[in-house]
């Protein structure tokens, strides 16, 4: 990730602006912000549905010692737009090659309590693909009956999709 500040890196940079919530720092051609207050982590979740819109892809994630069902997702990296993050997530978790234009922007989530670890702002995309009958495809009608098995607010995202689409 060229152009990003790295964890543990000694910053030999110039402060170019100070305001009520952050400092603007510059190192070479790269400019960044150091915040005095917590800012949200930006994440992307992908609601992957099959062509018939009857199945969804779910993964398992250990959340506070319990296996929970979640949508594929991840954090926005400093050199990515949200669509690029979505493409990376699809490639990483299901091996699918998508272009950013194939993703449908579906929703934003901003509730500071949706993730116990930290405040996050999430961009949710829909990706439609052929159901290859692998283990991570689940029937939406069955998923809607398993709210307690989900992490975060991912059950609600699927519930809203089923109701609205």
C-alpha positions in Angstrom: 0.0 0.0 0.0 2.2 2.8 -1.2 1.5 6.2 0.2 0.1 5.1 3.6 1.4 5.7 7.0 2.5 2.3 8.6 2.0 1.1 12.1 5.2 1.5 14.1 6.6 3.9 11.5 8.5 6.9 12.9 6.8 9.9 11.4 9.1 12.5 10.2 6.4 14.7 8.8 5.1 18.3 8.8 1.9 19.4 10.5 0.2 21.6 7.9 -3.1 22.4 9.8 -4.6 22.1 13.2 -8.3 22.3 13.9 -10.8 21.3 16.6 -10.7 17.6 15.8 -7.6 16.7 13.9 -4.1 17.5 12.7 -3.2 17.4 9.0 0.2 15.9 8.5 2.3 15.7 5.3 5.1 13.3 4.5 6.4 13.7 1.0 3.5 13.8 -1.3 1.1 12.0 1.1 -1.2 13.9 3.3 -3.1 12.3 6.2 -5.1 13.1 9.3 -4.4 12.4 12.9 -7.6 12.6 14.9 -8.0 13.6 18.6 -11.4 11.9 18.8 -12.5 8.4 17.7 -13.5 8.2 14.1 -15.4 5.3 12.6 -13.7 2.4 10.9 -15.1 2.1 7.3 -16.1 -1.4 6.3 -17.8 -3.1 3.3 -20.2 -6.0 3.5 -21.4 -7.9 0.5 -24.8 -9.5 0.3 -24.2 -12.2 -2.3 -27.4 -13.6 -3.7 -28.0 -16.2 -6.4 -29.7 -15.5 -9.7 -33.1 -16.5 -8.3 -32.6 -14.4 -5.2 -33.4 -17.4 -3.0 -30.0 -18.1 -1.5 -27.3 -16.0 0.2 -23.6 -16.5 1.0 -22.8 -16.7 4.7 -19.5 -17.2 6.5 -18.8 -18.1 10.1 -16.9 -15.7 12.3 -15.7 -16.1 15.9 -17.3 -13.2 17.7 -16.5 -13.0 21.4 -15.9 -16.8 21.6 -19.1 -17.8 19.6 -19.4 -18.9 16.0 -21.8 -16.5 14.3 -23.0 -16.2 10.8 -21.9 -13.1 8.9 -21.9 -11.7 5.4 -18.5 -11.5 3.7 -16.9 -8.2 4.6 -13.8 -6.3 5.5 -12.2 -3.0 6.2 -11.6 -0.3 3.6 -7.8 -0.1 3.0 -6.3 3.4 2.7 -5.7 3.0 -1.1 -9.2 1.6 -2.0 -12.6 3.0 -2.9 -15.5 1.1 -1.3 -16.2 -0.7 -4.6 -12.6 -1.9 -4.9 -12.9 -3.2 -1.3 -16.0 -5.1 -2.4 -14.2 -6.6 -5.3 -11.3 -7.7 -3.0 -13.7 -9.3 -0.5 -15.5 -11.3 -3.3 -12.1 -12.6 -4.6 -10.9 -13.4 -1.1 -13.9 -15.1 0.3 -15.6 -16.8 -2.6 -13.0 -16.6 -5.4 -15.3 -14.6 -7.6 -13.9 -12.1 -10.2 -16.1 -9.0 -10.3 -15.7 -5.5 -11.6 -16.7 -2.6 -9.3 -19.6 -1.7 -11.8 -21.1 -5.1 -11.2 -21.8 -4.3 -7.5 -25.1 -2.7 -6.6 -24.9 -0.2 -3.8 -27.6 -1.3 -1.3 -27.3 0.4 2.1 -25.2 2.2 4.6 -25.0 1.3 8.3 -23.8 3.9 10.9 -25.1 2.7 14.3 -22.1 3.1 16.7 -23.2 0.0 18.6 -23.5 -2.4 15.7 -20.0 -3.8 16.4 -18.9 -4.2 20.0 -15.2 -3.8 19.0 -15.4 -0.3 17.6 -17.6 2.3 15.9 -17.9 1.5 12.2 -19.6 2.9 9.1 -20.5 0.1 6.7 -21.2 0.3 3.0 -23.3 -2.7 1.9 -23.3 -3.9 -1.7 -25.3 -6.6 -3.5 -23.5 -9.0 -5.8 -25.4 -11.5 -7.8 -23.8 -14.7 -8.9 -24.5 -18.3 -9.9 -25.1 -20.6 -7.0 -22.4 -23.2 -7.3 -23.9 -25.3 -4.4 -20.8 -24.9 -2.2 -21.2 -25.0 1.5 -21.5 -21.3 2.1 -24.8 -20.9 0.2 -27.9 -20.8 2.5 -31.6 -20.5 1.6 -32.8 -17.1 2.6 -36.1 -18.4 3.9 -34.2 -20.6 6.4 -31.7 -17.8 7.3 -34.6 -15.5 8.3 -35.5 -18.0 11.1 -32.0 -18.0 12.7 -31.6 -14.4 14.0 -29.7 -15.5 17.2 -27.1 -17.2 15.1 -26.0 -14.0 13.4 -23.2 -11.6 14.3 -23.6 -7.8 14.1 -26.7 -6.7 12.3 -26.3 -9.0 9.3 -29.6 -10.8 9.9 -31.3 -7.4 9.7 -29.6 -6.6 6.4 -30.9 -9.9 4.9 -34.3 -9.4 6.4 -34.5 -5.9 4.9 -33.3 -7.3 1.5 -36.0 -10.0 1.5 -38.7 -7.4 2.4 -37.6 -4.7 0.0 -36.4 -6.6 -3.1 
